[in-house]
């Protein structure tokens, strides 16, 4: 029987799994490209116990976090939330980034968002390609060395 794969809100029972996921990202050097917050045990506990309006999801299989996605900015009063996602190095190339991105788009739409925003380093070509295929438009300007992309969720994703 195949392993179950699910997208779910991160909750306290997943803190150890999220800590391991963050450690895997650090070990791969991914904190250079993915840094919405520190990738440490304290951040894992904060994410898994979070109770505000922002959303933090895990892509879970066998109690293992394979991907992490967040939609934030609602707590800070922003009209356009920011999206972030990371996939475990061991499972990249399997389409899980597309899956999690599509899920996050749906979650944001259900929450009433009309657009999403994200930042990505130009050197992160795989992520940049994924985002462009999903409908993100980049104006070429840099914010802290990162490109800023906006996606109109009503145009329909091309993921």
Secondary structure, 3 states (H helix, E strand, C coil): CCCCEEEEECCHHHHHHHHHHHHHHHHCCHHHCCCCCCCCHHHHHHHHCCCCCCEEEEEEECCEEEEEEEEECCCCCCCCEEEEEEECHHHCCCCHHHHHHHHHHHHHHHCCCCEEEEEEECCCHHHHHHHHHCCCEEEEEEECCEEEEEEECCCCCCC
